[in-house]
Amino acid sequence: MADLAVLRWWWLGVMVAMAAAASWSGGVLPAAEALGMNWGTQASHPLPPKIVAQLLQDNGIKKVKLFDADQDTLSALAGTGIEVMVAIPNVMLDSITDYDTAKEWVRRNVSRYNFDGGVTIKYVAVGNEPFLAAYNGTFDKVTLPALMNIQNALNDAGLGDSIKATVPLNADVYDSPANQQVPSAGRFRADIADLMTQMVQFLANNSAPFTVNIYPFISLYLNDDFPVDFAFFDGGATPVVDNGISYTNVFDANFDTLVAALKGVGHGDMPIIVGEVGWPTDGDKHATATYAQRFYNGLLKRLAANVGTPARPGQYIEVYLFGLLDEDAKSVAPGDFERHWGILRFDGQPKYPVDLTGQGQNTMLVPAKDVPYLPRTWCVINTNAKDTSKLADNINFACTFADCTALGYGSTCAGMDANGNASYAFNAYFQVQNQKDDACDFQGLAMPTQTDPSTPACNFTIQIAATSAGHRRRGDAGAGAVLALLALLHLFLLH
């Protein structure tokens, strides 16, 4: 039996991971067959969809999960054969409770792509973690009606046999009685237990999967005393024993807690998709490329070997890594690491060697091709400036409107001196502003340079050029007013 102190830390880790907001059999098969990627686009300069679609194909990625149903994205995926999970954002759920609106959404975003050479849509994600406790029930009354309407609209369109509606949920929808801190005691959260029971029954009636997001990284992020090895898959952790079953990692414990919760409502055999799982590479002392590589090596080998989990041994698990690319415009409310989940950099360049087939033959992934960059010009501190009294104010301004999370404690750029920190902030703003001349002034404290100021640990980026129509629409079109406001603020700061 596991030591009680270890058991307490294990269960705390499971519960922390749940609360944070931020099935193949027989032989060894390529993990990529069961592997998908989350493709998020909350970036100041997102990669053009056609480049991303080619990137997915070049790396043999056969499944992708989206967070919307963007027309440019779906058009880029047409004819690729990549299985797609399109999504309805939480803010749209209320409107989807109207059945006619749901039918129109299916017509515009699913049916229109359902032709030979079109988009291989397999799932519709209805919302994203809508029952997070942090939302205080905002989406509780609309999610299930929206789910039902979308699936029924798919059925009415003759697509229900091949396309299933599901709801990606955070692990905080299930928990365990405090006096039984083991996976087999898992139950759905008391305040939504009836709602979850109805949802599970509806999913089962339509042969649809349960989708859950699991994040072992969060256990380490929120608890310095959490046993590090328990976040990984390489067997170094002290096992926790549950009715004779040994658990050596928090992923298995979390997954099997859900299995127990499903069993508790009569559907213990329901298919489960892991909608998000991954490890960030910056923004926290535990968010490193070394840890990310360790995590993915363990996860991908397990997928290839069809190990399953103790409650579902030897079963195929469909998994979507989170995520494909870094996103510099994501909210950092959960933590600075939120902008660094990508297995690739923001521009589609690989960060570290990995083998998506799970065979352990790590190589760099195929990088994105034909990426249009801005000129090789950086913005750095002007060391000849006479008045530096407003340096801190200018750095704060730059970091308010650009991503400076790499400067935080434990991050890749944390070791630089004051001049280095200022240069990083100024350059980040300069790049977000598409290298406009007046974006590299900062009251005479900054100057442009063609000499790369990057260090071995800290990369000073050159941003993607806004040359494609899709990029202009997402990154710049609706941002005109924001850029104008930024300019006014900048002028106000200068004076």
C-alpha positions as CSV (number, residue, x, y, z in Angstrom):
1,M,0.0,0.0,0.0
2,A,1.3,3.4,-0.9
3,D,2.6,5.7,1.9
4,L,-0.2,8.0,3.1
5,A,1.9,11.1,2.5
6,V,2.5,10.1,-1.1
7,L,-1.2,9.3,-1.5
8,R,-2.2,12.7,-0.2
9,W,0.1,14.4,-2.7
10,W,-1.0,12.2,-5.5
11,W,-4.7,13.0,-4.9
12,L,-4.0,16.7,-4.4
13,G,-2.3,16.6,-7.8
14,V,-5.3,14.9,-9.4
15,M,-7.6,17.5,-7.9
16,V,-5.4,20.4,-8.8
17,A,-5.3,19.2,-12.4
18,M,-9.1,18.9,-12.4
19,A,-9.7,22.3,-11.1
20,A,-7.2,24.2,-13.3
21,A,-8.5,26.1,-16.4
22,A,-5.8,26.3,-17.9
23,S,-9.0,2.5,-28.2
24,W,-6.3,0.3,-31.2
25,S,-5.5,-3.2,-30.0
26,G,-3.0,-5.9,-30.8
27,G,0.7,-5.2,-31.5
28,V,2.6,-2.0,-31.8
29,L,1.1,0.5,-34.2
30,P,2.2,4.1,-35.1
31,A,1.0,6.5,-32.4
32,A,0.2,9.0,-35.2
33,E,-2.8,6.9,-36.2
34,A,-4.4,7.7,-32.8
35,L,-2.9,11.1,-32.6
36,G,-4.4,14.5,-33.3
37,M,-3.3,18.1,-32.7
38,N,-5.1,21.1,-31.4
39,W,-4.8,24.0,-33.8
40,G,-5.3,27.2,-32.0
41,T,-5.1,30.6,-33.6
42,Q,-5.0,33.1,-30.8
43,A,-1.9,34.7,-32.1
44,S,-1.1,38.3,-33.2
45,H,0.3,36.9,-36.5
46,P,-1.1,33.4,-37.1
47,L,0.4,31.2,-39.7
48,P,-1.7,31.2,-42.9
49,P,-4.0,28.2,-42.9
50,K,-2.6,26.6,-46.1
51,I,0.9,26.5,-44.6
52,V,-0.5,24.9,-41.4
53,A,-2.4,22.3,-43.4
54,Q,0.7,21.4,-45.3
55,L,2.6,21.3,-42.0
56,L,0.2,18.7,-40.6
57,Q,0.5,16.6,-43.7
58,D,4.3,16.8,-43.8
59,N,4.4,15.4,-40.3
60,G,1.9,12.6,-40.8
61,I,-0.7,14.1,-38.5
62,K,-4.1,12.7,-39.4
63,K,-6.4,14.4,-36.9
64,V,-6.9,18.0,-36.0
65,K,-9.1,19.7,-33.4
66,L,-10.2,23.3,-34.0
67,F,-11.7,25.9,-31.7
68,D,-14.1,27.3,-34.3
69,A,-15.3,26.6,-37.8
70,D,-13.3,29.2,-39.7
71,Q,-13.9,29.1,-43.4
72,D,-10.2,29.7,-44.4
73,T,-9.1,27.0,-42.1
74,L,-11.6,24.4,-43.4
75,S,-10.9,25.3,-47.0
76,A,-7.2,24.7,-46.3
77,L,-8.0,21.3,-44.9
78,A,-10.2,20.3,-47.8
79,G,-8.9,17.3,-49.8
80,T,-6.2,16.5,-47.2
81,G,-8.0,13.5,-45.7
82,I,-7.2,14.9,-42.2
83,E,-10.0,14.1,-39.7
84,V,-11.3,17.3,-38.2
85,M,-13.1,18.3,-35.0
86,V,-14.8,21.7,-35.7
87,A,-16.0,23.7,-32.7
88,I,-18.7,26.1,-31.5
89,P,-17.3,28.6,-29.0
90,N,-19.0,29.0,-25.6
91,V,-20.3,32.5,-26.5
92,M,-22.4,30.9,-29.3
93,L,-24.0,28.2,-27.1
94,D,-27.0,30.3,-26.1
95,S,-27.9,30.9,-29.8
96,I,-27.6,27.2,-30.6
97,T,-30.4,26.4,-28.1
98,D,-32.7,27.5,-31.0
99,Y,-33.0,24.5,-33.3
100,D,-33.3,26.5,-36.5
101,T,-30.0,28.2,-35.6
102,A,-28.4,24.8,-34.9
103,K,-29.6,23.5,-38.3
104,E,-28.2,26.6,-40.1
105,W,-24.9,26.2,-38.2
106,V,-24.6,22.6,-39.4
107,R,-25.5,23.5,-42.9
108,R,-22.9,26.3,-43.1
109,N,-20.1,24.6,-41.2
110,V,-20.5,20.9,-41.8
111,S,-22.8,20.0,-44.7
112,R,-21.3,22.4,-47.1
113,Y,-17.9,20.6,-46.7
114,N,-19.3,17.1,-47.0
115,F,-18.4,16.2,-50.5
116,D,-15.8,14.1,-52.3
117,G,-12.6,16.1,-51.9
118,G,-14.1,18.2,-49.1
119,V,-13.3,18.3,-45.4
120,T,-13.3,15.0,-43.4
121,I,-15.3,16.3,-40.4
122,K,-15.6,13.6,-37.7
123,Y,-16.7,15.6,-34.6
124,V,-18.4,18.8,-33.6
125,A,-17.1,20.2,-30.3
126,V,-20.1,22.0,-28.7
127,G,-18.4,24.5,-26.4
128,N,-15.0,24.2,-24.7
129,E,-14.9,23.3,-21.0
130,P,-18.2,25.1,-20.4
131,F,-18.7,23.6,-16.9
132,L,-15.5,25.0,-15.4
133,A,-16.2,25.9,-11.8
134,A,-14.7,29.3,-12.5
135,Y,-17.6,30.1,-14.9
136,N,-20.0,30.0,-12.0
137,G,-22.7,28.1,-14.0
138,T,-22.7,30.6,-16.9
139,F,-23.1,27.8,-19.5
140,D,-24.8,25.1,-17.4
141,K,-28.3,25.7,-18.8
142,V,-27.4,26.1,-22.5
143,T,-24.7,23.4,-23.1
144,L,-26.9,20.3,-23.1
145,P,-29.7,21.8,-25.3
146,A,-27.0,23.0,-27.7
147,L,-25.4,19.6,-27.8
148,M,-28.7,17.9,-28.4
149,N,-29.7,20.4,-31.2
150,I,-26.4,20.0,-33.0
151,Q,-26.5,16.2,-32.9
152,N,-30.1,16.2,-34.0
153,A,-29.3,18.6,-36.8
154,L,-26.5,16.3,-37.9
155,N,-28.9,13.4,-37.8
156,D,-31.5,15.3,-39.8
157,A,-28.9,16.2,-42.4
158,G,-28.1,12.5,-42.8
159,L,-24.6,12.9,-41.2
160,G,-25.3,11.6,-37.7
161,D,-23.8,8.1,-38.4
162,S,-20.4,9.5,-39.3
163,I,-20.2,12.8,-37.4
164,K,-20.8,13.0,-33.7
165,A,-21.3,16.0,-31.4
166,T,-19.4,16.0,-28.1
167,V,-18.4,18.5,-25.4
168,P,-14.7,18.9,-24.5
169,L,-14.7,19.1,-20.7
170,N,-12.1,20.0,-18.1
171,A,-11.3,17.2,-15.6
172,D,-13.0,19.3,-12.9
173,V,-16.4,17.9,-13.9
174,Y,-15.6,14.8,-11.9
175,D,-14.2,14.3,-8.4
176,S,-13.9,11.8,-5.6
177,P,-15.3,11.6,-2.0
178,A,-12.7,13.1,0.3
179,N,-12.5,10.0,2.4
180,Q,-11.8,7.8,-0.6
181,Q,-8.9,9.4,-2.4
182,V,-8.5,6.9,-5.2
183,P,-9.6,6.8,-8.9
184,S,-12.2,4.1,-8.4
185,A,-14.2,6.5,-6.2
186,G,-14.6,9.0,-9.0
187,R,-17.9,10.7,-9.4
188,F,-19.2,13.7,-11.3
189,R,-19.2,17.0,-9.4
190,A,-22.2,17.3,-7.1
191,D,-23.4,20.6,-8.4
192,I,-23.6,19.2,-12.0
193,A,-24.2,15.5,-11.3
194,D,-27.8,15.5,-12.8
195,L,-26.7,17.5,-15.8
196,M,-23.7,15.2,-16.5
197,T,-25.9,12.1,-16.1
198,Q,-28.3,13.5,-18.8
199,M,-25.4,14.5,-21.0
200,V,-23.7,11.1,-20.8
201,Q,-27.0,9.3,-21.5
202,F,-27.5,11.5,-24.6
203,L,-24.0,10.8,-25.8
204,A,-24.5,7.1,-25.3
205,N,-27.8,7.1,-27.2
206,N,-26.0,8.7,-30.2
207,S,-22.9,6.5,-29.9
208,A,-20.8,9.7,-29.3
209,P,-17.7,9.9,-27.2
210,F,-17.0,11.7,-23.9
211,T,-14.2,14.3,-24.4
212,V,-11.9,15.3,-21.5
213,N,-8.9,17.6,-21.2
214,I,-6.1,16.3,-18.9
215,Y,-3.1,18.4,-17.8
216,P,-0.4,16.7,-15.6
217,F,1.7,19.9,-16.0
218,I,-0.8,21.9,-13.9
219,S,-0.1,19.6,-10.9
220,L,3.5,20.8,-10.9
221,Y,2.6,24.4,-11.6
222,L,0.3,24.8,-8.7
223,N,2.0,22.6,-6.1
224,D,5.8,22.7,-5.5
225,D,5.5,19.6,-3.3
226,F,3.9,17.4,-6.0
227,P,6.2,14.5,-6.8
228,V,7.7,15.5,-10.1
229,D,8.0,11.9,-11.4
230,F,4.3,11.4,-11.0
231,A,3.6,13.8,-13.9
232,F,5.5,11.6,-16.3
233,F,5.3,8.1,-17.7
234,D,8.8,6.7,-17.1
235,G,8.0,4.7,-13.9
236,G,10.1,6.7,-11.4
237,A,7.2,7.6,-9.1
238,T,6.2,5.8,-6.0
239,P,3.0,3.9,-7.0
240,V,-0.4,4.6,-5.5
241,V,-2.5,1.4,-5.0
242,D,-6.2,1.4,-5.6
243,N,-7.9,-2.0,-4.9
244,G,-4.7,-3.8,-6.0
245,I,-4.2,-1.6,-9.0
246,S,-0.9,0.4,-9.1
247,Y,-0.8,3.9,-10.5
248,T,2.5,5.4,-11.3
249,N,1.4,8.6,-13.1
250,V,-1.3,11.3,-12.7
251,F,-2.6,10.9,-16.3
252,D,-3.7,7.3,-15.7
253,A,-5.2,8.3,-12.3
254,N,-7.1,11.2,-13.8
255,F,-8.4,9.1,-16.8
256,D,-9.5,6.3,-14.6
257,T,-11.3,8.7,-12.2
258,L,-13.4,9.6,-15.2
259,V,-14.0,5.9,-16.1
260,A,-15.3,5.4,-12.5
261,A,-17.5,8.5,-12.8
262,L,-19.0,7.1,-16.1
263,K,-19.5,3.7,-14.5
264,G,-21.3,5.4,-11.7
265,V,-24.0,6.7,-14.1
266,G,-24.2,3.4,-16.0
267,H,-21.8,4.0,-18.9
268,G,-18.4,2.7,-17.8
269,D,-17.7,1.5,-21.3
270,M,-18.3,4.8,-23.1
271,P,-15.5,5.8,-25.5
272,I,-13.3,8.6,-24.2
273,I,-11.3,11.1,-26.2
274,V,-8.5,13.0,-24.6
275,G,-9.2,16.4,-26.2
276,E,-6.2,18.2,-24.8
277,V,-3.0,17.0,-23.2
278,G,0.5,18.5,-23.4
279,W,3.4,20.3,-21.9
280,P,4.4,23.9,-22.3
281,T,8.0,25.0,-22.9
282,D,8.2,28.5,-21.4
283,G,6.5,30.8,-18.9
284,D,7.3,28.7,-15.7
285,K,10.2,26.9,-14.1
286,H,8.6,23.6,-15.0
287,A,7.7,24.6,-18.5
288,T,10.8,23.6,-20.3
289,A,11.7,21.8,-23.5
290,T,13.4,19.1,-21.6
291,Y,10.3,18.3,-19.5
292,A,8.1,18.6,-22.6
293,Q,10.2,16.1,-24.5
294,R,10.2,13.7,-21.5
295,F,6.4,14.0,-21.3
296,Y,5.7,13.4,-24.9
297,N,8.2,10.5,-25.2
298,G,6.3,8.7,-22.5
299,L,2.9,9.5,-23.8
300,L,3.6,8.6,-27.4
301,K,5.3,5.3,-26.6
302,R,2.2,4.4,-24.6
303,L,-0.1,5.2,-27.5
304,A,2.0,3.2,-29.9
305,A,2.0,0.2,-27.5
306,N,-1.7,0.3,-26.8
307,V,-1.1,0.1,-23.0
308,G,-4.3,1.9,-22.2
309,T,-4.9,2.6,-18.5
310,P,-5.3,0.3,-15.5
311,A,-9.1,0.6,-15.8
312,R,-9.0,0.1,-19.5
313,P,-5.9,-2.0,-20.3
314,G,-4.8,-2.6,-23.9
315,Q,-7.3,-0.1,-25.4
316,Y,-6.9,2.5,-28.1
317,I,-7.0,6.0,-26.7
318,E,-7.7,8.9,-29.2
319,V,-5.5,11.8,-28.1
320,Y,-5.2,15.4,-29.3
321,L,-1.9,17.1,-28.2
322,F,-2.2,20.6,-27.0
323,G,-1.0,22.2,-29.0
324,L,0.4,22.5,-32.5
325,L,1.7,26.1,-32.3
326,D,2.5,28.7,-29.7
327,E,-0.1,31.5,-29.4
328,D,1.1,34.8,-28.3
329,A,-2.3,36.4,-27.8
330,K,-3.8,33.8,-25.4
331,S,-4.9,35.0,-22.0
332,V,-2.2,34.5,-19.3
333,A,-4.7,34.5,-16.4
334,P,-4.0,30.9,-15.7
335,G,-0.2,31.5,-16.1
336,D,2.4,32.8,-18.4
337,F,2.9,29.3,-19.8
338,E,-0.5,29.6,-21.7
339,R,1.3,31.1,-24.7
340,H,3.9,28.3,-25.0
341,W,1.9,25.1,-25.3
342,G,3.0,24.5,-28.9
343,I,5.0,21.5,-29.9
344,L,6.2,23.9,-32.6
345,R,7.0,27.6,-32.3
346,F,4.6,30.3,-33.4
347,D,6.1,30.1,-36.9
348,G,5.9,26.3,-37.3
349,Q,9.6,25.7,-36.5
350,P,10.3,22.7,-34.2
351,K,11.4,23.2,-30.6
352,Y,13.0,19.8,-29.8
353,P,13.3,16.3,-31.2
354,V,10.2,14.0,-30.9
355,D,8.9,10.9,-32.6
356,L,5.1,11.1,-33.2
357,T,5.1,7.3,-34.0
358,G,6.1,6.5,-30.4
359,Q,9.1,4.5,-31.5
360,G,11.5,6.7,-29.6
361,Q,13.5,7.6,-32.7
362,N,13.5,11.3,-32.0
363,T,14.1,13.7,-34.8
364,M,13.0,17.3,-35.4
365,L,9.6,17.6,-36.9
366,V,9.3,18.8,-40.5
367,P,9.1,22.6,-40.2
368,A,6.5,24.9,-41.8
369,K,7.4,25.8,-45.4
370,D,7.3,29.1,-47.2
371,V,6.6,31.1,-44.1
372,P,6.6,34.9,-44.9
373,Y,8.6,36.8,-42.4
374,L,9.0,40.5,-41.7
375,P,12.5,41.9,-42.6
376,R,15.4,40.8,-40.3
377,T,15.2,43.9,-38.2
378,W,15.0,44.0,-34.4
379,C,14.3,46.8,-31.9
380,V,16.8,47.1,-29.0
381,I,17.6,49.6,-26.2
382,N,19.5,52.7,-27.2
383,T,22.5,52.6,-24.8
384,N,23.4,56.2,-25.7
385,A,20.1,57.6,-24.5
386,K,20.7,60.3,-21.9
387,D,17.4,60.2,-20.0
388,T,16.4,56.7,-18.8
389,S,14.0,57.8,-16.1
390,K,11.0,56.5,-18.0
391,L,12.6,53.2,-19.0
392,A,10.4,51.2,-16.7
393,D,7.2,52.9,-17.9
394,N,8.1,52.2,-21.6
395,I,8.9,48.5,-20.8
396,N,5.6,48.2,-19.1
397,F,3.8,49.8,-22.1
398,A,5.6,47.4,-24.5
399,C,4.7,44.4,-22.4
400,T,1.0,45.5,-22.1
401,F,0.6,45.2,-25.8
402,A,3.0,42.4,-26.7
403,D,4.1,39.1,-25.3
404,C,6.8,39.3,-22.7
405,T,6.1,36.1,-20.8
406,A,9.5,34.7,-21.7
407,L,11.0,37.3,-19.3
408,G,9.2,35.8,-16.2
409,Y,10.8,33.9,-13.4
410,G,12.0,30.5,-14.5
411,S,11.5,31.4,-18.2
412,T,14.0,31.2,-21.1
413,C,14.8,35.0,-21.1
414,A,14.9,35.5,-17.3
415,G,18.7,35.5,-17.0
416,M,19.3,38.7,-19.0
417,D,20.4,42.1,-17.5
418,A,18.2,45.2,-17.5
419,N,19.3,46.2,-21.0
420,G,18.5,42.8,-22.3
421,N,15.0,42.9,-20.7
422,A,14.3,46.3,-22.2
423,S,15.5,45.2,-25.6
424,Y,13.3,42.0,-25.5
425,A,10.2,44.1,-24.5
426,F,10.9,46.7,-27.2
427,N,11.4,44.1,-29.9
428,A,8.3,42.2,-28.9
429,Y,6.2,45.4,-29.4
430,F,8.0,46.3,-32.6
431,Q,7.3,43.0,-34.1
432,V,3.6,43.0,-33.1
433,Q,3.3,46.4,-34.7
434,N,4.7,45.0,-38.0
435,Q,8.0,46.8,-37.5
436,K,6.5,50.3,-38.0
437,D,9.1,53.0,-37.7
438,D,7.4,54.7,-34.8
439,A,7.1,51.4,-32.9
440,C,10.8,51.5,-32.2
441,D,11.3,54.8,-30.4
442,F,10.0,54.7,-26.9
443,Q,11.0,58.3,-26.1
444,G,14.4,57.8,-27.6
445,L,15.1,54.8,-25.5
446,A,15.1,52.3,-28.5
447,M,16.7,51.9,-31.9
448,P,16.4,49.5,-34.8
449,T,19.2,47.1,-35.6
450,Q,20.0,44.4,-38.2
451,T,22.1,42.5,-35.6
452,D,20.3,39.6,-34.0
453,P,20.3,40.3,-30.2
454,S,19.2,36.7,-29.3
455,T,21.2,34.8,-26.8
456,P,21.7,31.0,-26.6
457,A,18.8,30.8,-24.2
458,C,16.6,33.7,-25.3
459,N,15.2,34.1,-28.8
460,F,14.3,37.5,-30.1
461,T,11.6,36.9,-32.7
462,I,11.0,38.2,-36.2
463,Q,7.3,38.0,-36.7
464,I,5.4,36.5,-39.6
465,A,4.5,39.0,-42.3
466,A,0.8,39.7,-42.8
467,T,0.7,38.9,-46.5
468,S,-2.1,36.3,-46.9
469,A,-5.7,37.2,-47.1
470,G,-6.5,34.8,-44.3
471,H,-3.9,36.4,-42.1
472,R,-5.1,39.9,-42.8
473,R,-8.6,39.0,-41.9
474,R,-7.7,37.3,-38.6
475,G,-4.7,39.3,-37.5
476,D,-5.3,42.7,-38.8
477,A,-8.8,43.2,-40.1
478,G,-10.9,43.8,-37.0
479,A,-7.8,45.0,-35.3
480,G,-7.7,48.3,-37.1
481,A,-9.4,50.1,-34.2
482,V,-7.2,48.4,-31.7
483,L,-4.0,49.5,-33.6
484,A,-5.4,53.0,-33.8
485,L,-6.0,53.0,-30.1
486,L,-2.5,51.7,-29.5
487,A,-1.1,54.6,-31.6
488,L,-3.0,57.1,-29.5
489,L,-1.8,55.5,-26.3
490,H,1.7,55.6,-27.6
491,L,1.5,59.3,-28.4
492,F,0.0,59.9,-25.0
493,L,2.9,58.1,-23.4
494,L,5.5,60.0,-25.4
495,H,4.1,63.3,-24.2
